[in-house]
Amino acid sequence: MSIFEGEEVGKGPKKEHLDEVSRDIPIVLSILGFKWCMDPEIYKELINDDRLKIRVSAGFSISPDISPIHQIDIIRGIRERIDSNYFKTTTIKFLADGVIEGTTASLIEPYEIEAGKGENYYGDFLWDKDEFSKAIEYANKNGFSIHVHSIGDNATKLILDAIEKDDLDDQTDYRNSITYIQLVRKEDIKRFKKLNIIASVQPYWHLKGPNWWDVVDYKLVGERAKHEYPLNSFVEAGVRIASSSDHSATPVPNPFFAIQAGVTRNLYNASYFCVKTICNIDEEKWLLNQEERVSVEEMVRSFTINGAYLIFRDDEIGSIEVGKYADFIVLDRDIFGIEPLDIEKTQVLMTFFDGEVVYQRDNL
């Protein structure tokens, strides 16, 4: 039974019902299965006490097992109750498929026979296609961007199909994104540009991961693994890329590790992987498709202004300009002028938030 029983589906709940639900946000989050989320009310307390030293753009996942319309309505209630310069609810997240290592990513061509699933196993798309399309359209029309987990090339194709057929205003800037994007067809990369979809990538994975790539990715999807995690292909197609970590799935969410990986498509933080450090970015052992390398500038943009754009805050943060908030860091080196393999050694000396020093390295 829906929390908003009696409301007309697709019209959204009345304002008083949103207020009623959002009074008890922990119960709402539990109903939706958000048990891993921090109660948004805690953010509100931190804001009131002037203790929140970060700007939070919140996103909530919704499940195909509960009416997505009503889940989005509940999230609207959270947005209306807690909205400030420091905490904004901007995004609805969908999981379209699983992962390669679990043989649950949705593929166009079947998994290799070594996956142990038979000759014609393609993985799973987690949503009914029509329901998925309606949910995306409803989220956008209610002022949310969508952020869709997609590992397999079939999942990405179906997501693009759903967005393409939705009855959305071509003039509205939805800033929808697809994230992870491990396998994707070249023709679908062009569709990202056509549909103004942001490619949300995690460059921490953009190498032949030691003790992983050959025994997992290559074993399960074969030659396709040599072309996984495109990056420069998006840039050349004019698609905006926004980088992030997927901590704790990705190791140590240090953005300088990811910047180096995007630039070299090769090993970083060798001690974490328990292997020897490389001395040349072209060493082949861990190198993953060097044609997908991008510039340091492109990687920095992906972590700064492009990320700010994705969350509708590029007019406030993401670059150092007159009129924007003084949120920035001071580094111990110029990452634009050093050897790419030294980018991972970069240290933050100071962090400014709203013009105030909130972190300073010891003995600075």
N, C-alpha and C positions, 0 to 999 in steps of 0.2 A: 504493500500500500504506500502510495506517495505521501510525503509530508504535506504536499500541497493538494491533497485530495479535494476535488470539487472545482479546481481552477481549470480553465480551458488550456489544453496542451498547446504549446507554441506561442501563447499570448503572454506567458510569464505570470508570476504571482502578483497579487496586489501589494502595495507598499506596506500595509500593516502586517501582512503575512511575512514579508521579508524581515521586518523589524522583529516579529515574534520569534522567527527561527534564529536570527543572528544574536539574540540575547543569550543563547546557550550554545556558543560555537563549538566547545569540545564535544557535545553530544552530536552535533551535525557532522563534525569531522569523523567521529567514530562510525556513524551511519554510512558515510561514504567510503569508509575504509582508510581514512587518512591517519592511521594510528602513528605513522612515523613523523608526522608534521608537528612542529612546535605550534602551540595554540596561538593564533594571531593576537589574542588579547594580551599575551605577554609582550609582544612588540608595542602594543598601545601603552602598556605600563612603562616600558623603557623610554618611549617617546615623551611621555608625561614627566618622567624623572630626568629628562635630558641625558640619558645614558646610552642611547642608540647612536653609535658612531659609524653607521653605514646606511646606505640607501637601499632598501629592500624592494624589489619588484617581484611580487609573489605569483606563483603559478600553482594551480591545483590539478591533479590528475583526475580524470573521470573514468568510470568503468563501463564496459559494454553490458554488464550484468544487471545494471539498474537504469531506469529511464534517464538518458543523457540530458533531456530537456529539464527535468527536475533537478538533476545534479548541478547544471549550469545556473538554474534559478537560485539554488542555495548559495552558490559562490557569489552571485550578484548580491545576496544579502550581506555576505562578509564584506564585499567591496563597499557597500553603502555604509556599513557600520564603522569600518576602520579604513580611513583614507587620509593620507597626509603626505607631506613632502618626503617623509622618510619610509613610508610603507604604502605601496600601491599594489592592488591586485589587478594584474594586467593580462594574465595568460591562462588558457585552458590546455592541459597536456593530454594527449591521446597516446596509447600504445597500440601501434598497428600490427606489430609482430613481435617475435622473441629475439633470439640471438643465434649466431652461427654455431657456437660451441654447444648449445643445447639442441641443435637441429630443429629449432623452432622459428628461425627467420624464414620469411616467405620469399621463395625464389621463383624465377621464371623458368630456369632449367633445373632439373632435379639434382639433389645432393649426390655426391660420389657414392659408389657402392660401399666404400669403406666406412661410411656413416652408419651402416648397419640398419638402414631403414628400407632396404629393398631397392629395386631399379627405378622406381618412379615416385619418389617421395620429394615433395616440394616445400614442406613446412606449412605454417598456418598464418592466415590473415585473421586477426582476432575479432573483427567486427562484421556484422551484416552490412553489406555495401550501401544499401539504401539508408539504413539507420545512421551509418557513419557520415554520409553526405549531409543528412538533415542536421546532425549534431554540429558539424563544422559550420554550416550556414547559420544555425541558431546562435552559436558562440560569437561569430563575427557580427551578426546583426545586433547583438547585445553588448557590443563594444569590447570584446575580448579578441586578442590574437590567438591563433592556435599554434601549438608546438607539438609536432608529431614524431614519436619514436619510430624510426624505420631503419632496419638493418639490411633486409633483403631487397633486391631489385624489383621484385614483384610488388612488395609492400609500397615502395616509393611510387611505382607506376599507378597503383590503385589510389593512393593519396592524391596524386596529381589529377587523376581522372575525376575524383570526387570534387576537388576544388574547381576544376574546369567546368563542371556541369552545374555548380551551384548558382542560384539566382542572386548574385551579389552585385553591388554597384561598382562598376569599373573605375569610377572616380574616387572611391574610398580607399584609403591607405590602411590595409589590414595588418600588414607586417607579419604575415604568417610565416612559419618556419618548419623545416623538416630537419631532424637531428640524427646524428650518428652516420647515416648514409654510407654504410660500409660497401655495399655493392649497388651500382646504379648504371643504367644504360646511357650511352652517349646522347641518344635522342632525348632522353628525359632530362639531362642536364640543361639542354636548350629550353625545355618546358619550364624549368625553374625561372629562367629569365622572362619568358613570355607571361607567366602568371605572377611575377613579382614575389617569388618565394625566396626567403633567406635560407642559405645553407648553414646550419648550425653544426660546426665540426669540432672534434676533439683530437687535435694533432698529436697528443700523447701516444696515440695508437698508430701513427703514420710511419711505421717502420716494420721490418720483419722482427717481431718481438722475440727475444731469446727464450728458448724453451716453450715457445707458443706457436709461432707462425707455421713452422713446418709440420708440427704434430697436431695442430688444430685446424687452422684456416686452410692450408694447402691440402691436408688430408680430407677435409669435408667438402670443399668446393673446387679443388683442383686448380687448373690454370687461371680461373677467375680471381684467385687470391693474389695473383701478381699485379692486378689492376684495381685492387680494393682501395678504399678511402681516397677518392679523387680530391684534389685541392686546386691545383693550377687549372684544371679543366673548367672548374667553376669560374675562376677569375677571368680566363680567356673568353668565356661565354658571357661575361658582364654580370654574373650573379654575385650578389653581396654575400660575403662569408663572415660569420661571427663565431669566434672561437670560445671554447669553455672547457672545463674539466668535467669529468663524470665521477668525481670522488664519491665514494671510495672504490669504485670500479677501476678508475685510473689511478696510477701510483702518484703519490706526492703532488698535490695540485699547485705546483710552482709554474706560473705562466712562462717563465724563461726556459723551462724544459720544453714546453710545447712550441714556443717560438723557434727554438733551435731545431726541433723535429720537423716543423713545417718548412724551414729553410733548407735542411739537409736531407730529409726523408731517411735519416739514419740514426744511429745509436746516440742516446744521451744518458746521463746519470748511470754510468756503467756499474757502479758499485751496487745500485739497487737491483740490477739484473744479475749480479754476481758473474760478470764477464769482464774481459780486459777492455780498457778504453781504446777507442780508435784514434788514429792520428791523421786520417784523411777522410773528407766527407764522401769520397768515392769508393771507399772500401766496400766490397760487395756483400760481405756476410750478412749484414743487417739492413742493407740498402733496399728500400721498397719503391720501385718505379720513380727514378730520378726526374722523369719528365713532369712529375707533379709537384716539384719544388716551387716555392714562391719566394718573393723577396722579404727581407726583414721588415721593410715598410708595410708590406701587405699584411704580414703577421701582426704587427703592432696595431694596425688599423682594426684588424679582426678582434683584438682584445680590448679595444678602447672605443672609438667612435662608432664602429659597426655594432658592437654590443649595446651601446647606448641607443642606437637607432632601433634595434630589435625591440627594446622595452619602452619605446616612445619617449626617451629622455635625451636625445641628441642635441636638443636646444638648451640643455641644462648642464650636461656632463659629457665626458668622452673626448674632450680636447681642451686645450688651454686657450681660452679666448675671452675677450672682454664681455662681461654680461653673464658668464657661466659661473657655476659654483667653483670655489677654489679647492677642488678635490684632485690631488695629484701626488706622485711619489718622486723622490730624489734617489738616483742610482749611483753606484760607485764606478760606473764605466759607461762609455758611449757604445751601445750595442749596435749602432749603425756603422761603426768603423772598425770593429774587431773581427778576428777570425770567427766564423760561424760556430766552430766547436767550442769556443770560449763563452758563448752566450749563456750557457747553463751555470756559469760561475757568478753571474750577476747577483749583487746583493742590494737590497733596499736599505738606504741610509735613513730616510725620513718619510713619513706619511702625513699628508695634510688632509683634513676633512673640514669643509666649510672654513678654510683658511686657518684652522687651528691644528697645531702639531699633536697628533694622536699616537704617533710611534716615533721613537728615535733609537737608532742602534746604540748599544752600549759603547762607551769610550769614544763617541763621535766628537 
